[in-house]
Amino acid sequence: MEKDEAGSNVVEDERGWFARLHDRFLGVKRHEGRFDVQPTAESHFSWLRTRMSLERTLMSWVRTSTALIGFGFTIVQFFHSNLISTSAVPFRHPEMPRYMGLALIAAGVLALLVALWQYRAFANYLWSHDFASVAGPARAPVETPIFAVAICLLLIGCYAFLAVLIRAI
């Protein structure tokens, strides 16, 4: 076992450079005694605050994705209704609003995918064996309604993207 600059023992693994790089950026490599969590009321409430912060972050991403998807779909519908009205001045590039709407809808869907991936990864980390002593008596992660709302919004966004795309062809 090696010792780092502070003199604590470093747990070594025999994996390749990619695994070590992965561990370095995700903080998986552990120092013995450095990250031991004591199960106190303060540490449990800190864990709960972190969990609620994770939920608020997902809610913010859902709100942002909803705005992007809704605004993209609104742009497509608004300019489509202007194109079919007879009193409107013809556009120089009549397909641009549709492309802009598709880009906004795609950005909303991709942002929501990244947010859901980040949420699941961090939630799994919070429920890992490192925090088992402060997480509480439950043995598995508790899903909240915002995760279901995010999945529904993801499906709605995919449907909106396909509806606009099919009409574009």
ZIMOWO-V239802 format. One record per backbone hydrogen bond with DSSP energy under -1.0 kcal/mol. NH is the residue of the N-H (numbers start at 1). CO is the residue of the C=O. E is the energy in kcal/mol with one decimal. If there is no record, write none. Layout:
# ZIMOWO-V239802
nh,co,e
NH,CO,E
NH,CO,E
This chain:
# ZIMOWO-V239802
nh,co,e
4,8,-1.9
7,4,-1.4
10,2,-2.6
11,30,-1.6
20,16,-1.9
21,17,-2.4
22,18,-2.7
23,19,-2.6
24,20,-2.3
25,21,-2.1
26,22,-1.9
27,23,-1.3
28,23,-1.4
32,9,-1.5
34,31,-1.5
40,38,-1.6
44,40,-2.2
45,41,-2.6
46,42,-1.9
47,43,-2.1
48,44,-2.3
49,45,-2.4
50,46,-2.2
51,47,-2.3
52,48,-2.7
53,49,-2.1
54,50,-2.0
55,51,-1.8
56,52,-2.6
57,53,-2.2
58,54,-2.0
59,55,-2.4
60,56,-2.2
61,57,-2.1
62,58,-2.5
63,59,-2.4
64,60,-2.4
65,61,-2.8
66,62,-2.6
67,63,-2.0
68,64,-2.4
69,65,-2.8
70,66,-2.7
71,67,-2.7
72,68,-2.3
73,69,-2.3
74,70,-2.3
75,71,-2.4
76,72,-1.9
77,73,-2.4
78,74,-3.0
79,75,-2.3
80,76,-1.8
81,77,-2.2
82,78,-1.6
83,79,-1.9
84,80,-1.7
96,93,-1.5
99,95,-2.0
100,96,-2.8
101,97,-2.6
102,98,-2.6
103,99,-2.3
104,100,-2.2
105,101,-2.6
106,102,-2.7
107,103,-2.3
108,104,-2.2
109,105,-2.4
110,106,-2.8
111,107,-2.4
112,108,-1.9
113,109,-2.2
114,110,-2.4
115,111,-2.4
116,112,-2.6
117,113,-2.3
118,114,-2.7
119,115,-2.6
120,116,-2.5
121,117,-2.4
122,118,-2.5
123,119,-2.8
124,120,-2.5
125,121,-1.7
126,122,-2.5
127,123,-1.6
128,125,-1.4
131,128,-1.3
135,131,-1.8
147,144,-1.1
149,145,-2.4
150,146,-2.4
151,147,-2.0
152,148,-2.4
153,149,-2.6
154,150,-2.1
155,151,-2.1
156,152,-2.5
157,153,-2.8
158,154,-2.2
159,155,-2.4
160,156,-2.7
161,157,-2.5
162,158,-2.5
163,159,-2.7
164,160,-2.4
165,161,-2.6
166,162,-2.9
167,163,-1.8
168,164,-1.5
169,165,-1.2
